[in-house]
Each structure stands twice: as structure tokens, then as C-alpha cells.
Amino acid sequence: MNDQNLKDIPKMHLHISAKCKEIGFSMPSDLYIGSLLKSLITSKPNSNLLELGTGIGLSLSWMIDGMDSHSRLITIDNDKKLIDISKGFFGDDKRVTIICADGEEWISKYDGDKFDLIFADAWPGKYSLINETLDLVKKGGFYIIDDMAPQPDWPEGHSEKVAELIEYLENRDDFNLTKLNWSTGVIVATRK
Ligand SMILES: C[S@@+](CC[C@H](N)C(=O)[O-])C[C@H]1O[C@@H](n2cnc3c(N)ncnc32)[C@H](O)[C@@H]1O
């Protein structure tokens, strides 16, 4: 499938992509995970959403596009430069809270409402504090991760980390799991 097959790319995405090239951001989420997030979020009106790993805001633009006016979203990254860029794009949207923090610290301290969807796109919430993060998913809510399919540029030892994570998720009997050959390899886990 090529990019032309995706018809509903968020308007802001073009501007964020330009910024991404300008600063040489090397970890952008692709269009396909964005499209999936948007569709899943549209299924959850009045929702509470979390993104771990704001990056430059590419996936965030899709998530926001899927939200209704009553939904709210928190997104977190520990890179102040990236957070400032995302605030430049989305800082005026009252539904969205953009936080510069270490993900592990933030997850450990968070005691607010649970989430209808968590997109875990940073080390914390995926390779660390996975249990604590899954605890934050509401019944019927989604936990989404990408970058699960082997890539030639993975550092040594990473494929073992990925295999461990998949095995851990497969052994959780409180989630239903679907592994998708989509984007960079996606897992959709839904809390029973
Ligand atoms: C794969 S990128 C996210 C890409 C983003 N979803 C996008 O579409 O632009 C991972 C992000 O996690 C952030 N990150 C890495 N370690 C982190 C930590 N300990 N706490 C919070 N964010 C972290 C990085 O700064 C990076 O922006």
C-alpha cells in the first residue's frame, strides 16, 4: 500500500512533516499507525486518551483528528525542544495537554482517570513500567504499540526485548491481543 491510499491525512500533518525534515527528527510515526489511531479514537466519544512519546506530533495530529469535542488527551515527551514544537502546533487546543516530563516518573505519579486508549510510543510504558501502564487502561480500552516488526537498524539485543514484550502481552489474560502486519508492526490490546 502506498501513501496515496490514505485519504484523510490531518491538515496539520503536512506542516509537521515539513518541520520534521527541517530539524531532522529521526523517529517519526508513519501514516498507517496514525490512521489506525484515528479510527480507534473515533470509536470512543467522550474519551480520555494518553500518548507516551509525543515526538514532533505526527501521531498526535491523527489522534486529535479522531477526537470529538468532549474528549481529552495527554501527551508526554522528555525532549523540551520537541514539546515546544508540538505546543506550537496544538497548544491552543483546550482538549490537549502537552507535558514535558520523563515518562517513567509521570506514569509512576499519575493518579487521575484511566484511559480509553494509550498509544505507548516511548521506552516507558512499553519496555519499562508496562504493568503500571496497562493498569491505566479502562475496561474496553485499547493499549497500542508499533515498531514490533523486525527492522535492519535495530540495535543488538532489541529483537529480544521485543520478543519479551510480545510474550508478556500474550500471557496477560486480562487483555485480548491482535498482532497486525500494518505500519511498522502493530499490537492492539483491548482490556477485557
Ligand atoms: C518514536 S518517538 C515518538 C514519535 C511520535 N509519536 C511522533 O509521531 O512524532 C519516541 C519519543 O519518545 C521520547 N522519549 C524517549 N525517552 C523518553 C522518556 N523516558 N520519557 C518521555 N519521553 C521519552 C523521545 O524524545 C521521542 O520523541
The ligand as an SDF file (V2000), in Angstrom:
LIG
                    3D

 27 29  0  0  0  0  0  0  0  0999 V2000
    9.2340    7.0800   18.3890 C   0  0  0  0  0  0  0  0  0  0  0  0
    9.4170    8.6850   19.0220 S   0  0  0  0  0  0  0  0  0  0  0  0
    7.7800    9.2970   19.0760 C   0  0  0  0  0  0  0  0  0  0  0  0
    7.2920    9.7770   17.7280 C   0  0  0  0  0  0  0  0  0  0  0  0
    5.9660   10.4840   17.7980 C   0  0  0  0  0  0  0  0  0  0  0  0
    4.8770    9.5940   18.1520 N   0  0  0  0  0  0  0  0  0  0  0  0
    5.6650   11.2380   16.5200 C   0  0  0  0  0  0  0  0  0  0  0  0
    4.7340   10.8750   15.8020 O   0  0  0  0  0  0  0  0  0  0  0  0
    6.3850   12.2100   16.2310 O   0  0  0  0  0  0  0  0  0  0  0  0
    9.7780    8.3910   20.7130 C   0  0  0  0  0  0  0  0  0  0  0  0
    9.7860    9.6140   21.5930 C   0  0  0  0  0  0  0  0  0  0  0  0
    9.9490    9.1890   22.9330 O   0  0  0  0  0  0  0  0  0  0  0  0
   10.6390   10.2090   23.6230 C   0  0  0  0  0  0  0  0  0  0  0  0
   11.2290    9.6300   24.8370 N   0  0  0  0  0  0  0  0  0  0  0  0
   12.3130    8.8300   24.9490 C   0  0  0  0  0  0  0  0  0  0  0  0
   12.5400    8.5050   26.2320 N   0  0  0  0  0  0  0  0  0  0  0  0
   11.5530    9.0990   26.9580 C   0  0  0  0  0  0  0  0  0  0  0  0
   11.2500    9.1560   28.3500 C   0  0  0  0  0  0  0  0  0  0  0  0
   11.9860    8.4940   29.2490 N   0  0  0  0  0  0  0  0  0  0  0  0
   10.1800    9.8690   28.7320 N   0  0  0  0  0  0  0  0  0  0  0  0
    9.4190   10.5230   27.8260 C   0  0  0  0  0  0  0  0  0  0  0  0
    9.6610   10.5160   26.5040 N   0  0  0  0  0  0  0  0  0  0  0  0
   10.7140    9.8160   26.0690 C   0  0  0  0  0  0  0  0  0  0  0  0
   11.6700   10.7130   22.6210 C   0  0  0  0  0  0  0  0  0  0  0  0
   12.0620   12.0430   22.9170 O   0  0  0  0  0  0  0  0  0  0  0  0
   10.9150   10.5910   21.3000 C   0  0  0  0  0  0  0  0  0  0  0  0
   10.3750   11.8190   20.9190 O   0  0  0  0  0  0  0  0  0  0  0  0
  1  2  1  0
  2  3  1  0
  2 10  1  0
  3  4  1  0
  4  5  1  0
  5  6  1  0
  5  7  1  0
  7  8  2  0
  7  9  1  0
 10 11  1  0
 11 12  1  0
 11 26  1  0
 12 13  1  0
 13 14  1  0
 13 24  1  0
 14 15  1  0
 14 23  1  0
 15 16  2  0
 16 17  1  0
 17 18  1  0
 17 23  2  0
 18 19  1  0
 18 20  2  0
 20 21  1  0
 21 22  2  0
 22 23  1  0
 24 25  1  0
 24 26  1  0
 26 27  1  0
M  CHG  2   2   1   9  -1
M  END
$$$$
